[in-house]
Amino acid sequence: MAQLATKHLSCGYEKKNVLNNLTLEIPENKITSLIGPNGSGKTTLLKTLARMLSPKSGSVQLNGKDIHHLNTKYVAQKTRCF
């Protein structure tokens, strides 16, 4: 199981969706890089993974639990680093 995953994630700012229907698994104990051209949604994804932005739809899951519905203390305890 991936430690961090997204399922059908759509996110963005106000009325503009930047990422649509993204499903992603980031495996535990592996180095993962995020690359792409300017304006492709890298920062938006990272902000959503870090709970700085709420998803418009879909979910971000930490060990199978939606992080946007979890207590901040729980998320901090279960996360090594993003």
C-alpha positions in Angstrom: 0.0 0.0 0.0 1.2 3.5 -0.8 1.7 5.7 2.2 0.4 8.7 0.4 -2.1 8.5 -2.5 -4.7 10.5 -4.4 -7.9 9.1 -5.7 -9.8 11.0 -8.5 -8.3 14.3 -7.1 -9.4 17.6 -8.7 -8.0 20.7 -7.2 -7.2 24.3 -8.0 -8.0 27.9 -7.0 -11.5 29.5 -6.8 -13.3 28.6 -10.0 -10.2 27.3 -11.9 -9.4 23.6 -11.7 -5.6 23.0 -12.2 -5.6 19.2 -11.7 -8.5 17.0 -12.8 -9.2 13.4 -11.8 -5.6 12.6 -10.7 -5.0 9.2 -9.2 -1.4 8.8 -7.8 0.4 6.5 -5.4 3.6 7.5 -3.7 5.3 4.4 -2.3 6.6 4.3 1.2 10.4 4.5 1.7 11.0 5.6 -1.9 12.3 8.9 -3.3 9.6 10.4 -5.6 10.2 13.5 -7.8 7.6 15.7 -9.3 8.6 17.3 -12.6 6.8 19.2 -15.3 6.6 22.5 -17.2 5.6 25.8 -15.5 1.9 26.0 -14.9 1.3 22.2 -15.0 0.1 22.0 -11.4 3.1 20.8 -9.4 2.8 23.4 -6.7 -1.0 23.0 -6.6 -0.6 19.3 -6.0 2.0 19.8 -3.3 -0.2 22.4 -1.5 -3.1 19.9 -1.6 -1.0 17.1 -0.3 0.2 19.4 2.5 -3.4 20.3 3.3 -2.9 24.0 2.4 -5.6 23.6 -0.3 -8.7 21.5 -0.1 -9.6 19.3 -3.0 -12.6 20.2 -5.1 -13.3 16.5 -5.5 -11.6 13.2 -4.8 -9.3 12.6 -1.9 -5.7 12.6 -0.6 -5.1 9.5 1.5 -2.4 8.8 4.1 -2.3 5.1 4.9 -5.8 4.7 3.4 -7.4 7.6 5.4 -8.5 10.9 3.9 -6.1 13.5 5.3 -8.6 16.3 4.9 -10.9 14.7 7.4 -8.1 13.8 9.9 -6.8 15.6 12.9 -3.7 17.7 12.2 -1.8 16.0 15.1 -2.5 12.5 13.7 -1.3 13.5 10.2 1.9 15.0 11.7 2.6 11.9 13.7 2.1 9.6 10.7 4.2 11.6 8.3 7.9 11.4 8.0 8.2 14.1 5.4 6.5 15.3 2.2 
